[in-house]
Amino acid sequence: MASAAPDPAFMIALLEARKILEPAAARLAAMRASAAQILAIDRAFRGMAESLPHDVEACCQHDLVFHESIFAAAGNPLLHRFVLAIRSGLLASFRISANARASYESSLIEHRAVAIAIRKREPIEAEQAMHTLLAGTSRDLAPTFEVPRRSAASSRTARQPPPGRGARSSNKKRASSQPEHKRG
């Protein structure tokens, strides 16, 4: 059965949520993970590395387990439930990202840095490594899900006051840019 193409707005929103939550989850995992959880993260990373380049789908499945394991190791049930709720979106994101990459080496290096920082129990390093990993994901997904941006000229035009109100608006701007006097 063929699946529908992912909704670009959803994928962009998912990436934004990941950028907010995953670095914090990696930081918490570095502080709270059990030895078994650290092994699960390492196993998932090894599965990714061993799958490439011959089995991209298996790599994506291991990638999903890698991220789910980090959320589980964070020790926060709400974060863990969040990742379980978005797992199909994550898997779609991993598939698109894997297909967009010219080389898998940078992705593996970024994932490895997260796994090592968690294993070393370095929360700040784990958080930063996850930021780096997600920046790579953004870079890979950008050509597929380009966010339309207004040009600087159209932004200026949109902010101009309606005709006939320009003088009054600019007087208000001048008045508001002057320092306010404190009242007794």
Disulfide bonds with the S-S distance in Angstrom:
none
